[in-house]
Amino acid sequence: GPVSKRLLMAYGIESLEDLRRVDVFELYARIRQREGSASLNLLYALLGAQQDRDWRDVAREDRTMILMRLDDLGLMSDSTSPQRRAGRSRK
C-alpha cells in the first residue's frame, strides 16, 4: 500500500530490483526501529515480493522459519518468540 511504499522509498527501495538486492530481514529490522508499529504482514509482503509469491503463502508456509530468524535478530518480544511459546505450552 501507499504507507509501505513510502517506508520503502525512505530506505532507498524504489523498485523490485532494489528489494531483491537487500536482506529483507535487515530492512525489516531498520523499519521496525523507525516505525515500531511495522507488522509481520509487512515482512511477509516483502519476502513474497522478493520471491514472487503471495504474502499469505509466505505467512502460512514459512512462518516458523521467519519467527525464528526474527528471534535470532532480537526482534521478537518475549511473549511472542517461538521458544517462549513452546516453553509456555509445556507448563
PADO-545626 format. One record per residue (C-alpha): x negated, y, z negated. Coordinates in steps of 0.02 Angstrom, whole numbers. Each point is the difference from the previous one (the first is absolute). Last residue first. Layout:
<sites>
+--------+--------+--------+
!      x !      y !      z !
+--------+--------+--------+
!      X !      Y !      Z !
...
+--------+--------+--------+
</sites>
This chain:
<sites>
+--------+--------+--------+
!      x !      y !      z !
+--------+--------+--------+
!   -188 !  -1299 !  -1577 !
!    -54 !    -71 !    167 !
!     99 !    129 !     99 !
!    -91 !    142 !    -85 !
!   -170 !    -65 !     55 !
!     55 !    -15 !    181 !
!     69 !    177 !     -5 !
!   -162 !     65 !    -74 !
!   -106 !    -90 !    130 !
!    107 !     61 !    144 !
!    -14 !    182 !    -57 !
!    164 !     89 !    -29 !
!      1 !     33 !   -187 !
!   -185 !     37 !    -11 !
!     14 !    132 !    137 !
!    -68 !    -47 !    169 !
!   -126 !    110 !     92 !
!   -157 !    -65 !    -83 !
!    -79 !    -50 !    165 !
!      5 !   -184 !    -48 !
!    184 !     23 !    -48 !
!     34 !     75 !    171 !
!    -83 !   -150 !     81 !
!    104 !   -118 !   -108 !
!    159 !     92 !     45 !
!    -40 !     -9 !    186 !
!    -43 !   -185 !     -5 !
!    161 !    -37 !    -93 !
!    107 !    105 !    116 !
!    -68 !    -70 !    163 !
!    151 !    -91 !     73 !
!    147 !    102 !    -67 !
!    -76 !    172 !     -2 !
!    -90 !    -26 !    166 !
!    159 !    -67 !     78 !
!     95 !    152 !    -64 !
!   -132 !    115 !     72 !
!     32 !    -71 !    173 !
!   -163 !    -53 !     80 !
!   -121 !     83 !    121 !
!   -147 !    -37 !   -116 !
!    -49 !    180 !    -36 !
!    181 !     58 !      2 !
!     51 !   -139 !   -119 !
!   -143 !     40 !   -117 !
!     51 !    182 !     -4 !
!    184 !    -45 !    -22 !
!    -38 !   -120 !   -143 !
!   -107 !    134 !    -82 !
!    139 !    128 !     16 !
!    125 !   -126 !    -68 !
!   -114 !    -22 !   -150 !
!     50 !    174 !    -51 !
!    -89 !    167 !     -1 !
!     64 !     92 !   -155 !
!   -172 !     39 !    -66 !
!    -33 !    111 !    150 !
!   -182 !     56 !     -8 !
!    -75 !   -151 !    -84 !
!    128 !   -113 !     85 !
!    -52 !     69 !    170 !
!   -182 !    -38 !    -36 !
!     43 !   -177 !    -56 !
!    110 !    -25 !    155 !
!   -147 !     51 !    111 !
!   -113 !   -121 !    -92 !
!    129 !   -139 !     22 !
!     23 !     44 !    183 !
!   -185 !    -20 !     37 !
!    -17 !    117 !    148 !
!    -29 !    -19 !    187 !
!    174 !    -71 !     38 !
!     81 !    156 !    -70 !
!    -99 !    114 !    117 !
!     49 !   -109 !    148 !
!    182 !      9 !    -55 !
!    -13 !    189 !     11 !
!    -17 !    156 !   -107 !
!    -85 !    -69 !   -154 !
!   -113 !    140 !    -60 !
!     45 !    -16 !   -184 !
!    123 !    146 !      0 !
!     70 !    -75 !    160 !
!     44 !   -157 !    -96 !
!     96 !     96 !   -132 !
!     93 !    103 !    132 !
!     50 !   -160 !     92 !
!     56 !    -80 !   -162 !
!    113 !    148 !    -35 !
!     68 !      0 !    178 !
!     48 !   -183 !     -2 !
+--------+--------+--------+
</sites>
